């Protein structure tokens, strides 16, 4: 009776050990007598009892790792990198899963090789650049590393999804020198901007002053022209009035010199009424009056000639 119970228990153990469960997001790799056999998909799987065993369960989900390393530029500046690596199994094909399962002893060795490959690619790229160029070449560094690593990782059964250079820093001494360069460039730019602003201000002021002088000169020219036109019109009207008065007196058989005498007396009256002095000196002799009359007649003749020319 007891042997049958033992045999039954053994049979149950064998039956239960024939079924294996693979979690979602993973695949299983089995071996028979240490040799690769097949890949088990997620879910409940049947395996050959006793001789077939699960060698490794492999995650097909995305994996991430953070790493830090240092590189040297062509001008001997140390650059510190902090990077985030995102990678995964390239696909679920049997050959890819076999590479993942058997290329490395364990995940620690895989990670070590992966980190060293990334460091080598970054260092090789940075070694051809100057320190002033590195910060602006973040994307170029990532692209160069991905192009080199995709081929290597594919042989391991993985592919690089993303590589982010989160932080790029230099040694403290280099950072101080770069800060001085930036400060000097900012001071230079500020001085140039200030000089340009001062030049523009002075130029605008000179232009404004020139325009003001031009406007003032034009105004003086216009004023002088208007004054001349006013004097000409006044003399024209005086000449017209004298011509009409002389004609009227001639028609009336009167001496035209009476007009000049009347003008002379009106002038004396105007001096007395509007002059600012207390004393007016006039030549009241007969010779002085005759001389004044001759001068006024000459002026009248000139006005009449000008009027006749205009007509």
SERO-4910 file (N, C-alpha, C, O; in steps of 0.05 Angstrom, whole numbers):
BEGIN
 pado doro    nc1    nc2    nc3   cac1   cac2   cac3    cc1    cc2    cc3    oc1    oc2    oc3
  Unk    A     16    -24      0      0      0      0     17     25      0     12     44    -15
  Unk    A     37     25     17     55     48     19     70     54     -7     71     77    -14
  Unk    A     80     34    -21     94     40    -46     76     53    -66     84     71    -81
  Unk    A     50     44    -66     32     57    -85     27     86    -79     25    103    -96
  Unk    A     26     92    -53     22    120    -44     47    137    -52     44    159    -62
  Unk    A     70    125    -48     95    140    -55     96    144    -86    103    166    -95
  Unk    A     89    123   -100     89    126   -129     68    147   -138     73    162   -157
  Unk    A     46    148   -125     25    168   -132     35    196   -127     31    215   -142
  Unk    A     48    199   -103     59    226    -97     80    234   -117     81    257   -126
  Unk    A     97    215   -125    118    221   -145    105    229   -171    114    247   -185
  Unk    A     84    214   -179     70    221   -204     58    248   -203     59    263   -223
  Unk    A     46    256   -180     34    283   -177     56    304   -179     52    325   -192
  Unk    A     79    299   -167    101    319   -168    110    322   -197    116    344   -206
  Unk    A    112    299   -211    121    301   -239    101    316   -256    109    332   -273
  Unk    A     75    311   -251     55    324   -267     55    354   -262     54    370   -280
  Unk    A     56    362   -236     56    390   -230     82    404   -239     81    428   -247
  Unk    A    104    390   -239    129    402   -248    130    404   -279    148    416   -290
  Unk    A    111    392   -292    110    394   -321     98    420   -331    100    427   -354
  Unk    A     85    435   -313     73    460   -321     89    483   -308     97    481   -285
  Unk    A     93    504   -324    108    527   -314     93    552   -323     83    553   -346
  Unk    A     93    573   -307     80    598   -313    101    620   -318    119    623   -303
  Unk    A     98    634   -341    115    656   -348     99    682   -345     78    684   -357
  Unk    A    109    701   -330     95    726   -326     94    743   -351    111    741   -369
  Unk    A     73    760   -352     70    779   -374     94    798   -375    103    807   -354
  Unk    A    105    804   -399    128    821   -402    154    806   -400    175    818   -399
  Unk    A    152    779   -399    177    763   -397    174    739   -415    152    732   -424
  Unk    A    197    726   -422    197    701   -436    216    682   -421    233    691   -406
  Unk    A    212    656   -425    229    637   -412    246    622   -432    238    616   -454
  Unk    A    270    616   -424    289    600   -441    294    573   -426    302    573   -403
  Unk    A    289    552   -440    293    525   -428    317    511   -441    325    517   -464
  Unk    A    328    492   -426    350    476   -435    344    447   -428    330    441   -409
  Unk    A    356    429   -444    355    400   -438    384    391   -436    399    392   -456
  Unk    A    390    381   -413    418    372   -407    438    394   -413    460    389   -423
  Unk    A    430    419   -406    448    442   -409    448    455   -437    461    475   -441
  Unk    A    434    443   -457    434    454   -484    408    468   -488    387    460   -479
  Unk    A    410    491   -503    386    507   -509    365    489   -523    371    473   -540
  Unk    A    340    494   -514    318    478   -525    297    496   -539    293    493   -563
  Unk    A    285    514   -524    264    531   -536    258    555   -518    269    558   -497
  Unk    A    240    573   -529    231    597   -515    202    594   -507    186    586   -523
  Unk    A    197    600   -482    169    598   -472    157    625   -471    169    645   -461
  Unk    A    133    628   -481    118    653   -482    104    658   -456    101    639   -440
  Unk    A     94    682   -450     80    688   -425     54    671   -423     41    665   -443
  Unk    A     48    662   -398     25    646   -393     33    618   -383     56    615   -373
  Unk    A     15    599   -384     20    572   -375     32    556   -397     22    555   -420
  Unk    A     55    543   -391     69    527   -411     75    499   -400     77    495   -376
  Unk    A     76    480   -419     83    452   -411    112    447   -419    121    455   -441
  Unk    A    127    434   -401    154    427   -406    158    397   -400    143    385   -385
  Unk    A    179    386   -412    184    358   -408    193    354   -379    212    366   -370
  Unk    A    180    336   -365    186    333   -336    215    323   -333    226    307   -349
  Unk    A    227    332   -312    253    323   -302    277    331   -319    297    340   -308
  Unk    A    274    329   -346    298    335   -362    298    363   -374    320    373   -379
  Unk    A    275    376   -377    274    403   -388    271    422   -364    254    419   -347
  Unk    A    288    443   -363    287    461   -341    289    490   -351    298    495   -373
  Unk    A    278    509   -334    279    537   -341    308    547   -335    317    548   -313
  Unk    A    321    555   -357    349    566   -354    348    595   -344    363    603   -326
  Unk    A    331    611   -357    330    640   -350    303    652   -358    292    645   -379
  Unk    A    294    669   -342    271    686   -349    281    713   -357    295    726   -342
  Unk    A    273    722   -381    284    747   -392    261    767   -395    240    761   -405
  Unk    A    266    791   -385    246    813   -387    248    825   -415    270    832   -425
  Unk    A    225    828   -428    225    842   -454    214    870   -452    209    884   -472
  Unk    A    212    880   -427    204    908   -422    228    927   -425    251    918   -425
  Unk    A    222    952   -426    243    972   -428    259    973   -401    247    970   -380
  Unk    A    285    977   -403    302    979   -380    316   1006   -381    322   1017   -402
  Unk    A    322   1017   -357    336   1042   -356    359   1040   -336    359   1023   -318
  Unk    A    379   1057   -341    402   1057   -324    414   1085   -324    414   1099   -345
  Unk    A    424   1094   -302    437   1120   -300    467   1116   -296    475   1100   -279
  Unk    A    482   1131   -310    511   1127   -308    525   1154   -310    515   1173   -322
  Unk    A    549   1156   -298    565   1180   -299    594   1173   -307    604   1152   -298
  Unk    A    606   1189   -323    633   1184   -332    646   1210   -340    633   1231   -340
  Unk    A    671   1209   -347    687   1233   -354    700   1229   -381    708   1207   -388
  Unk    A    703   1251   -395    717   1251   -421    736   1275   -422    733   1294   -407
  Unk    A    754   1275   -441    774   1296   -444    772   1307   -472    772   1292   -492
  Unk    A    770   1334   -475    768   1347   -501    796   1349   -514    816   1342   -502
  Unk    A    796   1358   -539    821   1360   -554    839   1381   -541    864   1379   -545
  Unk    A    828   1401   -527    845   1421   -513    849   1414   -484    854   1432   -468
  Unk    A    847   1388   -477    854   1377   -451    836   1388   -428    846   1394   -406
  Unk    A    811   1391   -433    792   1399   -413    775   1375   -405    765   1361   -422
  Unk    A    773   1370   -378    757   1348   -368    727   1355   -368    719   1376   -358
  Unk    A    711   1337   -380    682   1341   -382    669   1318   -367    674   1294   -372
  Unk    A    651   1325   -349    636   1305   -333    608   1301   -344    594   1321   -348
  Unk    A    601   1276   -350    575   1270   -362    558   1254   -342    567   1237   -328
  Unk    A    532   1261   -341    512   1245   -327    491   1238   -348    478   1255   -360
  Unk    A    487   1212   -353    470   1203   -374    449   1183   -364    453   1169   -344
  Unk    A    426   1183   -378    405   1163   -373    402   1146   -398    398   1156   -420
  Unk    A    404   1120   -394    403   1100   -415    377   1085   -415    369   1076   -394
  Unk    A    365   1083   -438    340   1068   -441    344   1047   -463    349   1054   -486
  Unk    A    340   1022   -456    345   1000   -476    325    978   -471    312    977   -450
  Unk    A    324    959   -490    305    936   -487    314    914   -506    332    918   -523
  Unk    A    302    890   -503    307    868   -521    297    876   -549    275    887   -551
  Unk    A    313    871   -569    307    881   -596    281    870   -606    266    885   -619
  Unk    A    274    844   -602    249    833   -609    246    806   -595    264    798   -580
  Unk    A    224    791   -601    219    766   -587    226    742   -605    217    720   -600
  Unk    A    241    747   -626    249    725   -643    268    707   -628    283    715   -610
  Unk    A    268    682   -636    284    662   -622    314    668   -621    327    665   -601
  Unk    A    325    678   -644    353    683   -645    360    706   -626    381    705   -613
  Unk    A    343    726   -625    349    749   -607    348    741   -578    365    749   -562
  Unk    A    328    724   -571    325    715   -544    349    698   -536    359    699   -513
  Unk    A    359    681   -554    383    665   -549    407    683   -543    423    677   -526
  Unk    A    410    704   -559    433    722   -554    431    735   -526    451    737   -512
  Unk    A    407    743   -519    403    756   -492    410    736   -470    422    743   -450
  Unk    A    401    711   -474    404    691   -453    433    681   -450    442    675   -428
  Unk    A    448    679   -472    474    665   -471    499    683   -476    521    673   -473
  Unk    A    495    708   -485    518    725   -491    534    732   -466    558    734   -467
  Unk    A    519    737   -444    532    745   -419    525    726   -397    504    713   -397
  Unk    A    543    724   -377    538    706   -355    514    715   -339    497    699   -330
  Unk    A    513    742   -334    490    753   -319    486    782   -328    501    793   -344
  Unk    A    465    795   -316    459    822   -323    480    842   -315    484    863   -327
  Unk    A    495    836   -294    516    854   -285    538    856   -306    548    878   -311
  Unk    A    545    834   -318    565    835   -339    555    850   -364    570    865   -376
  Unk    A    529    846   -370    517    861   -392    518    891   -387    527    906   -405
  Unk    A    510    900   -363    510    928   -357    538    940   -358    542    962   -367
  Unk    A    557    925   -348    585    934   -348    594    939   -377    607    959   -383
  Unk    A    589    920   -394    597    922   -422    582    945   -436    594    960   -452
  Unk    A    557    948   -429    541    970   -441    551    997   -433    553   1015   -450
  Unk    A    556   1001   -407    566   1026   -397    593   1033   -409    597   1055   -418
  Unk    A    610   1013   -410    637   1018   -421    636   1025   -451    651   1041   -461
  Unk    A    617   1013   -465    614   1019   -494    605   1048   -498    614   1062   -516
  Unk    A    586   1056   -481    575   1084   -483    597   1104   -476    601   1124   -490
  Unk    A    612   1098   -455    634   1116   -447    655   1118   -469    664   1140   -475
  Unk    A    662   1095   -481    682   1096   -502    672   1112   -526    688   1127   -538
  Unk    A    647   1110   -534    637   1125   -557    636   1154   -551    644   1171   -568
  Unk    A    627   1162   -527    626   1190   -519    655   1202   -518    659   1224   -528
  Unk    A    673   1188   -506    700   1198   -504    713   1201   -531    728   1220   -536
  Unk    A    708   1182   -549    720   1184   -576    709   1208   -591    724   1221   -606
  Unk    A    684   1215   -587    672   1238   -600    682   1264   -588    690   1282   -602
  Unk    A    682   1265   -561    691   1290   -547    720   1295   -551    728   1319   -552
  Unk    A    736   1275   -555    765   1279   -558    772   1294   -584    794   1304   -586
  Unk    A    753   1297   -602    758   1312   -627    746   1340   -626    748   1354   -646
  Unk    A    735   1348   -603    722   1374   -601    735   1391   -579    749   1380   -561
  Unk    A    732   1417   -582    741   1436   -561    721   1439   -539    697   1434   -543
  Unk    A    730   1448   -516    712   1451   -493    689   1471   -499    667   1467   -489
  Unk    A    695   1491   -515    674   1511   -521    653   1500   -540    631   1512   -542
  Unk    A    658   1477   -553    639   1465   -571    621   1444   -558    600   1438   -569
  Unk    A    630   1433   -536    617   1409   -525    588   1415   -517    571   1399   -524
  Unk    A    583   1437   -503    557   1443   -494    536   1446   -516    513   1439   -513
  Unk    A    546   1456   -539    528   1460   -562    524   1434   -578    508   1434   -597
  Unk    A    539   1413   -572    538   1389   -588    525   1365   -574    530   1342   -579
  Unk    A    507   1372   -555    494   1351   -539    479   1331   -558    483   1307   -555
  Unk    A    463   1341   -576    448   1324   -594    467   1308   -613    462   1284   -618
  Unk    A    488   1321   -622    507   1307   -640    521   1284   -625    526   1263   -637
  Unk    A    527   1288   -600    540   1267   -584    521   1243   -582    530   1220   -585
  Unk    A    496   1249   -576    476   1227   -573    474   1211   -599    473   1187   -599
  Unk    A    472   1226   -621    468   1213   -647    493   1195   -654    490   1173   -664
  Unk    A    516   1206   -648    541   1191   -654    542   1165   -638    550   1144   -648
  Unk    A    535   1167   -612    535   1144   -595    515   1123   -604    521   1099   -604
  Unk    A    491   1132   -610    470   1113   -619    477   1099   -644    472   1075   -647
  Unk    A    490   1113   -663    497   1100   -689    518   1078   -684    516   1057   -697
  Unk    A    536   1082   -665    556   1062   -660    545   1038   -643    553   1015   -647
  Unk    A    528   1045   -623    519   1024   -605    497   1007   -617    495    983   -609
  Unk    A    481   1017   -635    459   1001   -646    470    975   -658    458    954   -655
  Unk    A    492    976   -672    504    952   -685    514    933   -663    510    909   -665
  Unk    A    528    944   -643    539    927   -622    516    913   -606    517    889   -601
  Unk    A    496    929   -598    475    918   -581    458    898   -596    448    879   -584
  Unk    A    455    902   -623    439    882   -638    452    855   -636    437    835   -636
  Unk    A    478    853   -636    492    827   -633    487    815   -605    490    791   -602
  Unk    A    481    832   -585    475    822   -559    445    816   -554    437    805   -534
  Unk    A    429    823   -575    400    818   -572    385    843   -562    361    840   -555
  Unk    A    398    866   -560    385    890   -549    386    912   -570    400    910   -590
  Unk    A    371    933   -565    374    957   -581    371    981   -562    356    980   -543
  Unk    A    384   1003   -570    384   1027   -554    360   1044   -561    358   1053   -584
  Unk    A    342   1049   -542    318   1065   -547    325   1094   -545    317   1110   -562
  Unk    A    338   1102   -524    344   1130   -520    369   1134   -502    374   1117   -484
  Unk    A    383   1155   -507    405   1162   -490    403   1192   -485    404   1208   -504
  Unk    A    401   1201   -461    398   1229   -454    422   1237   -437    428   1225   -416
  Unk    A    435   1258   -446    457   1270   -430    445   1292   -413    441   1314   -421
  Unk    A    439   1284   -388    424   1302   -370    441   1325   -360    431   1346   -354
  Unk    A    467   1320   -357    484   1341   -345    512   1339   -357    524   1317   -359
  Unk    A    522   1362   -366    549   1364   -377    563   1386   -361    556   1410   -363
  Unk    A    584   1379   -346    598   1399   -330    628   1397   -335    638   1376   -344
  Unk    A    642   1418   -327    671   1418   -330    683   1420   -302    669   1424   -282
  Unk    A    709   1417   -301    724   1421   -276    719   1450   -266    714   1468   -281
  Unk    A    722   1453   -240    717   1479   -227    734   1501   -240    724   1523   -244
  Unk    A    759   1496   -245    777   1516   -256    767   1524   -284    768   1548   -291
  Unk    A    759   1504   -300    749   1510   -327    723   1526   -326    719   1544   -342
  Unk    A    706   1519   -306    681   1533   -304    686   1563   -297    672   1580   -307
  Unk    A    706   1568   -279    712   1595   -272    723   1611   -296    715   1634   -301
  Unk    A    740   1598   -312    751   1612   -336    729   1617   -356    728   1638   -369
  Unk    A    710   1598   -359    688   1602   -378    670   1624   -369    660   1640   -385
  Unk    A    666   1626   -342    650   1648   -331    662   1675   -337    649   1694   -343
  Unk    A    689   1676   -335    704   1701   -340    701   1708   -370    697   1732   -377
  Unk    A    703   1688   -387    700   1694   -416    672   1704   -422    669   1724   -437
  Unk    A    652   1692   -410    624   1701   -414    621   1729   -404    608   1746   -417
  Unk    A    632   1734   -380    629   1761   -369    643   1782   -386    632   1804   -390
  Unk    A    667   1775   -396    681   1794   -414    666   1799   -440    664   1821   -449
  Unk    A    654   1777   -451    638   1781   -475    614   1798   -470    606   1814   -487
  Unk    A    601   1794   -447    577   1810   -440    585   1839   -437    571   1857   -446
  Unk    A    608   1844   -424    617   1872   -420    623   1885   -447    616   1908   -452
  Unk    A    636   1869   -465    642   1879   -491    616   1886   -507    614   1907   -519
  Unk    A    597   1868   -506    572   1872   -519    557   1897   -508    546   1913   -523
  Unk    A    558   1899   -481    545   1922   -468    558   1949   -477    545   1968   -482
  Unk    A    585   1949   -478    600   1973   -487    593   1980   -516    589   2003   -522
  Unk    A    592   1959   -532    585   1964   -560    557   1975   -563    552   1993   -579
  Unk    A    538   1963   -548    511   1973   -549    509   2002   -539    494   2018   -550
  Unk    A    524   2008   -517    523   2035   -506    535   2054   -526    524   2076   -530
  Unk    A    557   2046   -540    569   2064   -560    550   2069   -583    548   2091   -593
  Unk    A    537   2048   -592    517   2051   -614    494   2069   -606    486   2086   -622
  Unk    A    485   2066   -581    463   2083   -571    472   2112   -570    457   2130   -578
  Unk    A    497   2117   -560    507   2144   -559    510   2156   -587    503   2179   -591
  Unk    A    520   2140   -605    524   2150   -633    497   2157   -645    494   2177   -658
  Unk    A    477   2140   -641    450   2145   -651    439   2170   -639    427   2187   -653
  Unk    A    442   2174   -613    432   2198   -599    444   2223   -610    431   2242   -616
  Unk    A    471   2223   -613    485   2246   -623    478   2251   -652    474   2274   -661
  Unk    A    475   2230   -668    467   2233   -696    440   2246   -698    435   2264   -714
  Unk    A    421   2236   -683    394   2247   -683    393   2276   -674    379   2292   -685
  Unk    A    410   2282   -653    411   2309   -643    422   2328   -665    411   2350   -669
  Unk    A    443   2319   -679    455   2335   -700    435   2339   -723    433   2361   -734
  Unk    A    421   2318   -730    400   2320   -751    378   2340   -743    369   2356   -759
  Unk    A    370   2338   -717    349   2356   -708    359   2385   -708    344   2403   -716
  Unk    A    384   2389   -699    395   2417   -699    397   2427   -728    391   2450   -734
  Unk    A    407   2410   -746    409   2418   -774    382   2425   -786    379   2444   -801
  Unk    A    361   2408   -780    335   2414   -790    324   2440   -779    310   2455   -792
  Unk    A    330   2445   -753    321   2470   -740    333   2494   -754    320   2514   -759
  Unk    A    360   2492   -759    374   2515   -772    362   2519   -800    358   2541   -809
  Unk    A    357   2497   -814    346   2498   -841    318   2511   -841    312   2528   -857
  Unk    A    302   2503   -821    275   2515   -819    276   2544   -812    262   2560   -824
  Unk    A    295   2551   -794    297   2579   -786    307   2596   -809    297   2618   -814
  Unk    A    327   2586   -825    337   2601   -848    315   2604   -869    313   2626   -881
  Unk    A    299   2583   -873    277   2585   -892    256   2605   -883    245   2621   -899
  Unk    A    251   2605   -856    232   2625   -846    242   2653   -849    227   2671   -856
  Unk    A    268   2658   -844    280   2685   -847    279   2693   -876    273   2716   -882
  Unk    A    285   2674   -894    283   2680   -923    255   2688   -931    251   2708   -945
  Unk    A    236   2672   -921    208   2678   -928    199   2705   -917    185   2721   -929
  Unk    A    208   2710   -892    201   2736   -879    213   2759   -894    200   2779   -899
  Unk    A    239   2757   -902    252   2778   -917    238   2783   -944    235   2805   -952
  Unk    A    231   2760   -957    217   2763   -982    190   2777   -979    182   2794   -995
  Unk    A    176   2770   -957    150   2782   -953    153   2812   -946    137   2829   -954
  Unk    A    175   2818   -930    180   2847   -924    186   2862   -949    176   2884   -953
  Unk    A    202   2851   -967    208   2864   -992    184   2868  -1009    180   2889  -1021
  Unk    A    167   2847  -1010    142   2850  -1025    124   2871  -1013    110   2885  -1027
  Unk    A    124   2873   -986    107   2893   -973    117   2921   -979    101   2939   -985
  Unk    A    144   2925   -979    155   2951   -985    149   2959  -1014    142   2981  -1020
  Unk    A    152   2938  -1032    147   2944  -1060    118   2952  -1065    112   2970  -1080
  Unk    A    100   2937  -1051     71   2943  -1054     65   2971  -1043     49   2986  -1054
  Unk    A     78   2977  -1020     74   3004  -1008     83   3026  -1027     69   3046  -1032
  Unk    A    107   3022  -1039    117   3043  -1057    100   3044  -1082     96   3066  -1093
  Unk    A     90   3021  -1091     73   3021  -1114     47   3037  -1109     38   3052  -1126
  Unk    A     35   3032  -1085     11   3046  -1079     16   3076  -1075      0   3093  -1083
  Unk    A     39   3083  -1063     46   3112  -1060     49   3125  -1088     39   3147  -1093
  Unk    A     63   3109  -1106     67   3120  -1132     41   3124  -1147     37   3144  -1160
  Unk    A     23   3104  -1144     -3   3107  -1157    -18   3131  -1146    -30   3147  -1161
  Unk    A    -17   3134  -1119    -31   3157  -1108    -20   3184  -1117    -34   3202  -1123
  Unk    A      7   3186  -1118     20   3210  -1126     14   3216  -1156     10   3239  -1164
  Unk    A     14   3194  -1172      9   3198  -1200    -19   3209  -1205    -24   3227  -1221
  Unk    A    -38   3197  -1191    -66   3206  -1194    -69   3235  -1184    -83   3251  -1196
  Unk    A    -56   3241  -1161    -59   3268  -1150    -46   3288  -1169    -56   3310  -1173
  Unk    A    -22   3281  -1180     -9   3299  -1198    -26   3304  -1223    -28   3327  -1233
  Unk    A    -38   3283  -1234    -55   3286  -1258    -79   3303  -1252    -87   3320  -1268
  Unk    A    -90   3299  -1228   -114   3315  -1221   -107   3344  -1218   -122   3362  -1227
  Unk    A    -84   3350  -1206    -75   3378  -1203    -68   3390  -1229    -73   3414  -1234
  Unk    A    -56   3375  -1247    -50   3385  -1274    -75   3392  -1289    -77   3413  -1302
  Unk    A    -95   3374  -1287   -120   3379  -1300   -133   3404  -1289   -149   3418  -1302
  Unk    A   -128   3410  -1263   -140   3433  -1250   -122   3458  -1252   -127   3478  -1239
  Unk    A   -100   3456  -1269    -81   3478  -1272    -68   3487  -1246    -64   3510  -1241
  Unk    A    -61   3466  -1229    -47   3472  -1204    -19   3461  -1205    -13   3442  -1221
  Unk    A     -1   3472  -1189     27   3463  -1188     29   3437  -1173     20   3435  -1150
  Unk    A     41   3416  -1186     43   3390  -1173     61   3389  -1150     60   3371  -1133
  Unk    A     79   3410  -1147     97   3410  -1125     83   3414  -1098     94   3410  -1077
  Unk    A     57   3423  -1100     42   3426  -1075     38   3398  -1061     35   3397  -1037
  Unk    A     38   3378  -1077     35   3351  -1065     59   3345  -1048     56   3335  -1026
  Unk    A     83   3351  -1059    107   3346  -1044    108   3363  -1019    117   3354   -997
  Unk    A     99   3387  -1021     98   3405   -997     79   3394   -976     85   3394   -952
  Unk    A     57   3383   -986     38   3372   -967     50   3347   -953     46   3343   -929
  Unk    A     64   3330   -969     77   3307   -957     98   3315   -937    101   3302   -916
  Unk    A    113   3336   -944    134   3345   -925    122   3355   -899    132   3348   -878
  Unk    A    100   3370   -900     87   3380   -876     75   3357   -860     75   3357   -835
  Unk    A     65   3336   -874     53   3313   -860     76   3298   -846     71   3287   -824
  Unk    A     99   3296   -858    122   3283   -845    130   3298   -820    135   3285   -799
  Unk    A    131   3324   -822    138   3340   -798    118   3335   -776    125   3333   -752
  Unk    A     93   3334   -783     71   3329   -764     74   3302   -751     71   3298   -727
  Unk    A     81   3282   -768     84   3255   -757    108   3253   -738    106   3239   -718
  Unk    A    130   3267   -745    153   3268   -727    145   3278   -700    153   3268   -679
  Unk    A    129   3300   -700    122   3313   -675    103   3296   -658    105   3296   -634
  Unk    A     86   3280   -672     66   3264   -657     78   3238   -647     71   3230   -625
  Unk    A     94   3226   -663    103   3199   -656    133   3197   -649    142   3175   -642
  Unk    A    148   3218   -651    176   3217   -644    180   3213   -614    165   3224   -598
  Unk    A    201   3199   -607    206   3193   -579    224   3214   -566    226   3215   -541
  Unk    A    238   3231   -582    255   3252   -570    238   3277   -562    215   3279   -569
  Unk    A    251   3294   -548    238   3319   -540    243   3342   -559    227   3361   -559
  Unk    A    264   3340   -576    271   3361   -595    274   3350   -623    286   3329   -626
  Unk    A    263   3363   -643    265   3355   -671    280   3378   -686    271   3400   -685
  Unk    A    302   3371   -699    318   3391   -713    311   3389   -743    316   3368   -755
  Unk    A    299   3410   -755    293   3411   -783    305   3437   -795    306   3457   -782
  Unk    A    313   3434   -820    324   3458   -835    301   3474   -846    288   3466   -865
  Unk    A    294   3496   -833    271   3512   -841    277   3534   -860    260   3551   -866
  Unk    A    302   3535   -870    309   3556   -889    298   3550   -916    289   3528   -923
  Unk    A    297   3571   -933    286   3568   -960    303   3549   -976    292   3532   -990
  Unk    A    329   3550   -973    347   3531   -988    343   3503   -978    342   3484   -995
  Unk    A    340   3499   -952    335   3472   -941    309   3460   -951    308   3437   -958
  Unk    A    288   3477   -952    262   3467   -961    264   3460   -990    253   3439   -998
  Unk    A    277   3477  -1007    280   3471  -1035    295   3444  -1039    287   3428  -1056
  Unk    A    316   3441  -1024    332   3416  -1026    315   3392  -1019    316   3371  -1033
  Unk    A    300   3394   -997    282   3372   -989    262   3366  -1010    256   3343  -1016
  Unk    A    250   3388  -1022    230   3384  -1043    242   3370  -1067    229   3352  -1079
  Unk    A    267   3378  -1075    280   3365  -1098    284   3335  -1093    281   3318  -1110
  Unk    A    292   3329  -1068    297   3301  -1061    271   3285  -1063    270   3262  -1073
  Unk    A    250   3297  -1053    224   3283  -1053    213   3280  -1081    201   3259  -1088
  Unk    A    218   3300  -1098    210   3298  -1126    226   3276  -1140    215   3261  -1156
  Unk    A    252   3273  -1134    268   3252  -1146    258   3224  -1138    256   3206  -1154
  Unk    A    251   3222  -1112    240   3196  -1103    214   3190  -1117    208   3167  -1125
  Unk    A    197   3212  -1120    172   3207  -1134    175   3199  -1162    160   3182  -1172
  Unk    A    195   3211  -1177    201   3204  -1204    210   3174  -1206    202   3160  -1224
  Unk    A    226   3166  -1187    235   3138  -1187    211   3119  -1183    210   3098  -1197
  Unk    A    193   3125  -1165    170   3108  -1161    153   3107  -1186    142   3086  -1193
  Unk    A    150   3131  -1200    133   3131  -1224    146   3115  -1246    132   3101  -1261
  Unk    A    173   3115  -1248    187   3099  -1268    183   3069  -1262    178   3053  -1280
  Unk    A    186   3062  -1237    181   3034  -1230    154   3025  -1236    149   3003  -1246
  Unk    A    134   3042  -1230    106   3035  -1236    102   3032  -1266     87   3013  -1274
  Unk    A    114   3050  -1282    110   3048  -1311    123   3023  -1322    112   3010  -1341
  Unk    A    145   3015  -1311    159   2991  -1320    142   2966  -1314    140   2948  -1330
  Unk    A    129   2966  -1291    113   2942  -1284     88   2941  -1301     79   2919  -1308
  Unk    A     78   2964  -1309     55   2964  -1327     63   2954  -1355     46   2953  -1373
***
